[in-house]
């Protein structure tokens, strides 16, 4: 036999052993993954391998859009893949929500959901094309938006108790503006009516800005409005802020009392915005996204931006966000039913 060559029997043995060794290594890796002995990144090395799309179910410039861009920038830094914002407005945010629900659950399509299209819509619309509890994977709550109860300066009430007394004395005399039938601002005002035993008449507008304009002009008496939009007008004296709708006072405006401490205990309206994906989103992707959102919510830059907007951060787990969605679906079902509100898509 020439020098350096192995006998045929030795070569056959090596060829026979190679598949067995490979199979052994593979089975070992599978067992290690099952036992949690290897890092989760091993199972998710391919994600994200391309840009992540965040559907915003409203037009550019609103709270959903602003928050999606803030969080999307964080994702771009953390994942090395850009986040593309896809504005799909219409039908109270339900068009974008439906598009998300029908997308593949692969982690590449997410949505900035909110109280309106995830918690209110099931009671507001008779033919909603999705089920908020069945068709989505909650990822992370991001922000709560306090509302201010504001009145035109000519309204003599200086606080909630005086406003309630005035409204009870003259049922139907006062009116309130909103950003539309079934909007969060209208539901907050209807809950106020139910809690206070008043009958303040609803005047809907096509958006918050025109409603606030009429409150300032005096053709509308009062409104429950996004604090980020209303506070500047209140500070300038164009309207008077009587109370904030959250359960505690805002650090942005600590002198404004809550509705609850002003005579209506238990009153709280805290519209929220959070990230969701289609149902069946892999658990590891949910956890990684949630971790990055919560890290972003602690960053000085984002905290400063939230303070400027009048928003409050809402960190927490995906399970906590899911529980909040379930709780608010029941809450707004009672409000919508009590006020007899119904809308069509």
VEXDRENBA-999002 format. One record per residue (C-alpha): residue number from 0; z, y, x. Coordinates in steps of 0.25 Angstrom, whole numbers. Layout:
<atoms>
<atom NUM,<Z,Y,X>>
...
</atoms>
This chain:
<atoms>
<atom 0,<0,0,0>>
<atom 1,<-4,14,6>>
<atom 2,<8,22,11>>
<atom 3,<14,32,1>>
<atom 4,<10,24,-12>>
<atom 5,<20,18,-21>>
<atom 6,<17,4,-27>>
<atom 7,<11,3,-40>>
<atom 8,<23,-2,-47>>
<atom 9,<31,11,-42>>
<atom 10,<21,20,-48>>
<atom 11,<21,13,-61>>
<atom 12,<36,14,-61>>
<atom 13,<35,29,-59>>
<atom 14,<25,31,-70>>
<atom 15,<34,22,-80>>
<atom 16,<47,30,-77>>
<atom 17,<40,44,-78>>
<atom 18,<39,44,-94>>
<atom 19,<53,38,-95>>
<atom 20,<59,49,-86>>
<atom 21,<52,60,-94>>
<atom 22,<57,53,-107>>
<atom 23,<71,53,-102>>
<atom 24,<70,68,-98>>
<atom 25,<65,72,-112>>
<atom 26,<75,64,-119>>
<atom 27,<86,70,-111>>
<atom 28,<81,84,-114>>
<atom 29,<80,81,-129>>
<atom 30,<94,75,-128>>
<atom 31,<99,88,-121>>
<atom 32,<93,97,-131>>
<atom 33,<99,89,-142>>
<atom 34,<113,90,-136>>
<atom 35,<111,105,-133>>
<atom 36,<112,103,-118>>
<atom 37,<99,111,-115>>
<atom 38,<98,126,-117>>
<atom 39,<91,129,-131>>
<atom 40,<80,137,-124>>
<atom 41,<75,123,-120>>
<atom 42,<71,121,-134>>
<atom 43,<66,135,-137>>
<atom 44,<58,138,-124>>
<atom 45,<46,141,-132>>
<atom 46,<53,152,-141>>
<atom 47,<49,163,-141>>
<atom 48,<36,161,-135>>
<atom 49,<29,172,-142>>
<atom 50,<32,185,-149>>
<atom 51,<42,185,-161>>
<atom 52,<38,191,-174>>
<atom 53,<49,199,-182>>
<atom 54,<44,202,-196>>
<atom 55,<50,214,-202>>
<atom 56,<48,214,-217>>
<atom 57,<48,229,-218>>
<atom 58,<39,241,-213>>
<atom 59,<42,246,-199>>
<atom 60,<53,256,-197>>
<atom 61,<63,250,-206>>
<atom 62,<76,243,-202>>
<atom 63,<70,229,-201>>
<atom 64,<59,234,-192>>
<atom 65,<68,242,-183>>
<atom 66,<78,230,-181>>
<atom 67,<66,220,-179>>
<atom 68,<61,229,-168>>
<atom 69,<74,230,-161>>
<atom 70,<77,215,-162>>
<atom 71,<63,212,-158>>
<atom 72,<64,220,-145>>
<atom 73,<76,212,-142>>
<atom 74,<69,199,-144>>
<atom 75,<57,203,-135>>
<atom 76,<67,205,-124>>
<atom 77,<75,193,-126>>
<atom 78,<63,183,-129>>
<atom 79,<52,189,-120>>
<atom 80,<43,189,-133>>
<atom 81,<40,201,-141>>
<atom 82,<45,203,-155>>
<atom 83,<34,207,-165>>
<atom 84,<38,215,-177>>
<atom 85,<30,212,-189>>
<atom 86,<32,222,-201>>
<atom 87,<29,215,-214>>
<atom 88,<35,224,-225>>
<atom 89,<34,223,-240>>
<atom 90,<41,218,-252>>
<atom 91,<55,221,-248>>
<atom 92,<54,214,-235>>
<atom 93,<50,201,-241>>
<atom 94,<36,200,-236>>
<atom 95,<40,199,-221>>
<atom 96,<52,190,-225>>
<atom 97,<42,180,-231>>
<atom 98,<33,181,-219>>
<atom 99,<45,177,-210>>
<atom 100,<49,165,-219>>
<atom 101,<35,160,-219>>
<atom 102,<34,160,-203>>
<atom 103,<36,149,-194>>
<atom 104,<50,147,-190>>
<atom 105,<47,147,-175>>
<atom 106,<55,160,-171>>
<atom 107,<42,169,-170>>
<atom 108,<44,175,-183>>
<atom 109,<56,182,-188>>
<atom 110,<59,193,-198>>
<atom 111,<69,205,-199>>
<atom 112,<75,201,-212>>
<atom 113,<84,210,-220>>
<atom 114,<93,211,-232>>
<atom 115,<82,215,-241>>
<atom 116,<72,203,-239>>
<atom 117,<82,192,-236>>
<atom 118,<95,195,-245>>
<atom 119,<90,204,-256>>
<atom 120,<75,199,-258>>
<atom 121,<80,186,-265>>
<atom 122,<86,193,-276>>
<atom 123,<77,204,-277>>
<atom 124,<63,197,-278>>
<atom 125,<61,186,-288>>
<atom 126,<50,179,-279>>
<atom 127,<54,180,-265>>
<atom 128,<45,172,-256>>
<atom 129,<56,168,-247>>
<atom 130,<70,163,-247>>
<atom 131,<79,171,-237>>
<atom 132,<89,159,-236>>
<atom 133,<78,148,-235>>
<atom 134,<66,154,-228>>
<atom 135,<73,162,-216>>
<atom 136,<81,159,-203>>
<atom 137,<91,170,-202>>
<atom 138,<92,174,-187>>
<atom 139,<101,186,-186>>
<atom 140,<106,198,-193>>
<atom 141,<103,211,-186>>
<atom 142,<107,223,-193>>
<atom 143,<114,229,-205>>
<atom 144,<109,242,-211>>
<atom 145,<121,250,-218>>
<atom 146,<117,258,-230>>
<atom 147,<123,272,-233>>
<atom 148,<126,277,-247>>
<atom 149,<120,291,-247>>
<atom 150,<119,301,-258>>
<atom 151,<112,315,-259>>
<atom 152,<122,326,-256>>
<atom 153,<121,331,-270>>
<atom 154,<128,319,-275>>
<atom 155,<143,323,-276>>
<atom 156,<149,310,-272>>
<atom 157,<155,310,-258>>
<atom 158,<158,296,-257>>
<atom 159,<156,282,-264>>
<atom 160,<168,284,-274>>
<atom 161,<162,297,-279>>
<atom 162,<148,291,-280>>
<atom 163,<153,280,-288>>
<atom 164,<161,288,-297>>
<atom 165,<149,298,-299>>
<atom 166,<140,286,-302>>
<atom 167,<150,279,-312>>
<atom 168,<152,293,-319>>
<atom 169,<137,295,-321>>
<atom 170,<130,281,-321>>
<atom 171,<115,282,-318>>
<atom 172,<116,297,-313>>
<atom 173,<115,294,-298>>
<atom 174,<103,287,-292>>
<atom 175,<101,280,-279>>
<atom 176,<88,278,-270>>
<atom 177,<84,266,-263>>
<atom 178,<73,260,-255>>
<atom 179,<68,252,-266>>
<atom 180,<72,242,-277>>
<atom 181,<79,230,-271>>
<atom 182,<81,238,-258>>
<atom 183,<94,237,-250>>
<atom 184,<97,251,-253>>
<atom 185,<95,249,-268>>
<atom 186,<103,236,-268>>
<atom 187,<115,243,-260>>
<atom 188,<115,254,-271>>
<atom 189,<114,244,-282>>
<atom 190,<126,237,-276>>
<atom 191,<133,250,-275>>
<atom 192,<130,252,-290>>
<atom 193,<136,238,-293>>
<atom 194,<148,240,-284>>
<atom 195,<152,254,-290>>
<atom 196,<148,251,-304>>
<atom 197,<138,263,-304>>
<atom 198,<124,265,-309>>
<atom 199,<116,273,-299>>
<atom 200,<101,273,-302>>
<atom 201,<91,267,-292>>
<atom 202,<79,275,-287>>
<atom 203,<71,266,-278>>
<atom 204,<62,272,-267>>
<atom 205,<52,265,-258>>
<atom 206,<60,266,-246>>
<atom 207,<73,271,-240>>
<atom 208,<67,284,-235>>
<atom 209,<62,290,-248>>
<atom 210,<75,286,-255>>
<atom 211,<83,293,-245>>
<atom 212,<74,305,-246>>
<atom 213,<77,306,-261>>
<atom 214,<92,305,-259>>
<atom 215,<91,317,-249>>
<atom 216,<83,325,-259>>
<atom 217,<93,322,-270>>
<atom 218,<84,315,-280>>
<atom 219,<92,302,-277>>
<atom 220,<107,302,-277>>
<atom 221,<110,291,-267>>
<atom 222,<106,279,-259>>
<atom 223,<110,267,-251>>
<atom 224,<102,270,-238>>
<atom 225,<100,264,-224>>
<atom 226,<111,271,-216>>
<atom 227,<101,272,-204>>
<atom 228,<92,281,-213>>
<atom 229,<103,288,-222>>
<atom 230,<113,292,-212>>
<atom 231,<105,303,-205>>
<atom 232,<103,309,-219>>
<atom 233,<117,308,-222>>
<atom 234,<121,315,-209>>
<atom 235,<111,326,-211>>
<atom 236,<118,329,-225>>
<atom 237,<105,325,-233>>
<atom 238,<113,314,-240>>
<atom 239,<128,310,-240>>
<atom 240,<132,296,-236>>
<atom 241,<143,290,-244>>
<atom 242,<145,276,-239>>
<atom 243,<139,265,-230>>
<atom 244,<136,251,-237>>
<atom 245,<141,242,-226>>
<atom 246,<155,236,-225>>
<atom 247,<159,245,-214>>
<atom 248,<156,259,-209>>
<atom 249,<145,261,-200>>
<atom 250,<148,265,-185>>
<atom 251,<135,274,-187>>
<atom 252,<142,282,-198>>
<atom 253,<157,278,-198>>
<atom 254,<161,290,-208>>
<atom 255,<153,284,-219>>
<atom 256,<162,274,-227>>
<atom 257,<157,261,-233>>
<atom 258,<154,259,-248>>
<atom 259,<165,248,-248>>
<atom 260,<176,257,-243>>
<atom 261,<171,269,-252>>
<atom 262,<175,261,-265>>
<atom 263,<166,249,-266>>
<atom 264,<173,238,-258>>
<atom 265,<164,227,-255>>
<atom 266,<151,235,-255>>
<atom 267,<142,232,-243>>
<atom 268,<127,233,-241>>
<atom 269,<122,230,-227>>
<atom 270,<107,227,-227>>
<atom 271,<104,218,-214>>
<atom 272,<92,215,-206>>
<atom 273,<91,202,-198>>
<atom 274,<81,192,-192>>
<atom 275,<76,180,-199>>
<atom 276,<66,169,-196>>
<atom 277,<59,159,-204>>
<atom 278,<67,147,-209>>
<atom 279,<69,136,-199>>
<atom 280,<69,145,-187>>
<atom 281,<75,136,-175>>
<atom 282,<89,138,-173>>
<atom 283,<88,141,-158>>
<atom 284,<78,153,-161>>
<atom 285,<88,158,-172>>
<atom 286,<99,158,-162>>
<atom 287,<91,164,-151>>
<atom 288,<86,176,-160>>
<atom 289,<100,178,-166>>
<atom 290,<106,179,-152>>
<atom 291,<96,189,-148>>
<atom 292,<98,197,-160>>
<atom 293,<113,198,-158>>
<atom 294,<111,201,-144>>
<atom 295,<102,213,-148>>
<atom 296,<112,218,-158>>
<atom 297,<122,220,-147>>
<atom 298,<113,228,-138>>
<atom 299,<116,243,-136>>
<atom 300,<102,247,-139>>
<atom 301,<101,240,-152>>
<atom 302,<115,244,-156>>
<atom 303,<111,259,-153>>
<atom 304,<99,257,-162>>
<atom 305,<106,251,-173>>
<atom 306,<116,263,-173>>
<atom 307,<105,273,-174>>
<atom 308,<99,265,-186>>
<atom 309,<112,264,-193>>
<atom 310,<111,248,-192>>
<atom 311,<122,238,-189>>
<atom 312,<120,226,-181>>
<atom 313,<122,213,-188>>
<atom 314,<124,202,-177>>
<atom 315,<127,188,-180>>
<atom 316,<122,174,-181>>
<atom 317,<110,168,-189>>
<atom 318,<120,161,-198>>
<atom 319,<128,174,-201>>
<atom 320,<114,181,-204>>
<atom 321,<111,170,-214>>
<atom 322,<124,171,-221>>
<atom 323,<122,186,-223>>
<atom 324,<108,184,-229>>
<atom 325,<114,173,-239>>
<atom 326,<126,183,-242>>
<atom 327,<117,195,-245>>
<atom 328,<107,187,-253>>
<atom 329,<119,184,-263>>
<atom 330,<124,199,-262>>
<atom 331,<110,205,-265>>
<atom 332,<108,195,-276>>
<atom 333,<120,201,-283>>
<atom 334,<115,215,-281>>
<atom 335,<101,213,-285>>
<atom 336,<105,205,-298>>
<atom 337,<116,215,-301>>
<atom 338,<106,227,-300>>
<atom 339,<95,219,-307>>
<atom 340,<85,222,-296>>
<atom 341,<72,214,-295>>
<atom 342,<59,217,-287>>
<atom 343,<46,210,-285>>
<atom 344,<39,207,-273>>
</atoms>
